[in-house]
Amino acid sequence: MPGVSSQRPVDQVTTRMGVCLQLRELQARDADAFRRFVDGLSHASRRMRFHVSTPVGDAQAGLVCGAGRPGGPTAQTWVWSLAHDPDQVVGEVCVAFSPAPDDAAVQTVELGIVVADDHQRQGVGLRSVKFVQGLARRRGVTAVKGTLLSHNRAVVGLLEQCQFELARDVNDPGLVHAVWRRSEAWFDDEATPSAWQRLVSRMAGL
């Protein structure tokens, strides 16, 4: 797909295997690469993924971009790809925006993350959560939330370490709701992960 590599990345990470990945906003020209990524996920990864209410990837042709514009979409998606091969997508980060009824400037966002099977346990999930938390601060978002399966211990552990509050669904004990509330006192999202954070990431399998 011509032109993909010209888009400026918004974040970058080097995995524990030494692979450099770049994060960029999903564009219409990424449709084929994104579809290959989704189709290549194992059944377990699809089922266990930490998702937004409308499962990430269901409207691939729509490519929800430009969130926050008046009359525009209310979701935004970024993709992780190999730095040397932008056509190879290996991860996805999606947020759905929810303006407060009494003040459009006060929002919560719902988070969705999925990582390709062969790039799990590499710190990509941790970096993705930190990216969204940093985005929330810059945009004045008050909270980040998400829903996941209660037996998805990998993501449960990851979110706990990223200061999310977790609670089981009162009607469905198989679901857990997670909420992170913005606090300026929380650690710098651009800081180098500590040894403890790296250990937690390895245990989380992301």
N, C-alpha and C positions, 0 to 999 in steps of 0.2 A: 504494500500500500504506500504509494509515494507520499512523502511529506510527513509521515508519522514521526520520524526521528528529529524533525525540526522543532517540535513542540518543546518548550522549556519545562524541565521537571520541577516539581514543587518539593520533592524530598528525595533522599537517596540513602541506601543502606548497603553495607557489605555483609553478607551472611557469614556464618561460621565456617562455611566451606570456601570462603573467599570469592563468592560470586557477587558482583556489583549489580544492584537493582535500582531502578529509578521509578518514581511515582509521578504520574501525570494525569490530568483530567481526561476522562473518556470523551472521545470525539466520534463523529459519524464515520470517519475513515477507519476507525478501529473495529468496526463491526465484525469483520471476518476473524480477526485475531481474537477478539473477545469471545466469539461463538466457539472457536476451537478450544479456548481455555475452559469454558463452561462444559463443553461436551467431554473434555478430558478428565474431569473430576470423577473420582471414585464415588460409588454409592454412599460409602461412609462419610466422605467429605461433604457431599450434598446434604445428607441427613443431619450431620452433626454441626453444620456451620451455624455461626452466630448471625442471625438474619434480622432484617427490618421486617415490618408487618407485611409489606408486599415483597415476597422473596426476591432477592437480588438476582437479576438476570432474566426474569420472566418477560420483560419488555425490552429485549435486546435492540430491536429496531428503533425504539423510541429514544434510547440513549439519553437519559435524564440529565441534562446539563443546564448551566445558567441559573441555578437555584437563587431565589431571593428577588428576582426581577419582578416588577408589577405585572401580574397576569401571566407570569412564566411558570415553569415547573417548580415543584416544591421538594425536589430531591437532586442530589449531585453525586456523581460517581467518579472515582479515580482508579487507575489500574497500575499495578506493579509490573514492570517488564524488564527484561535483560538490558543492561546498559549498551551492550554491543549488538543487540538484536531487538529493537523496539517492537517488532512484530510478534515476539514471543511473550505473551501475557502470562504471568504466574501468580497474580493475586488481584484482589478487588477490595476496595473500600467504598462504602456507600453510606450516605446520611440522608435522612428524610427530615425536612424542616417543619416545625409546628409552631407558628406564631401564637402568642398569647392573645386571647380575644380583646383584652382591654388595652394592650400596648403592643403594636406590631414589632417593636424593636426588641421585645423580650421573647426569646424563643427557647424551645428545647429541640434537640435533634435526636433521631433514632439511628443507631449505628448498626451497620452490617459489614462483616469481614469474611472473606473466604480466601484460602491460600491453596495453591496447587499442591498435590500430595508430595511430590518430590522436592518441594521447597518448605515443607513444614519442619518444625523443630529448628528453625534457623533465625529466629528473632523477628520475622516479618510481621507476625501478629502483634507483638509488643510495639514495634515501631508504628504500626498502623493505628493502634489505640492512642499512642502519644501524639501522632499527627492530628487526629480528630480533636483531642483535648486542646492542643495548641490552636487549632482552627476555632474552637469554641471561644477561647480567650480573645482572639483577635477580632472576632465578629460580635462579641458581646453576648454570646449564647449563655444562658444560665445553667443548662443541664444537658447531659448526654445520657440517653437511655437505650435499653435493648432488652430483648427477650430471647432466652435460650433454653435448651433442654436441660433438665436438672442433672442428668447423668453425664453431661458434657463437662467433665471435671477439668479438662485442659483449659477451657475458656473461663470456667468458674474461678480457677486459681489465678489466671491472668488478670481478670477484672478486679479481684480482691486486691491484688498487688498494685493495681492502678487506681486505688481509692474509690472503687465503685461500691455502693451499698446494694446488697442482694436480698431478695425476699421471694419466697415461693408464692405462686399464684394461688389465691384462696379457693378458686374453683377447679384448678387443674394442678395437682401436685407434681406433675411431670414437667412443669414450666417454672422457670426462674426469671424474675424481673430484676434488671440491674439499672442503677441510676448513679451517675457521677455529677456532682454539683460543683460549678466553677468556684474556685477559691484562689485568690492571688497568692496565698501563702504556700500553695502546693509547689512541689519541686519544678524547676525549669524543664519544660518539655524538650528543650534542645540539649540538655545536659547529657554527658556520656553515661550510659547505664552503669550502675554499680555492680560489683561482683554478685551481690544478693539478687539484683534484678535479672542479671544474666542467668543465674541459677534457676530462678523462678520461671524464666522464659523457656529454658530447656525442659523443665518439669512440665510446663504447660503444653509443650509440643508444638509451639507456633514459631 
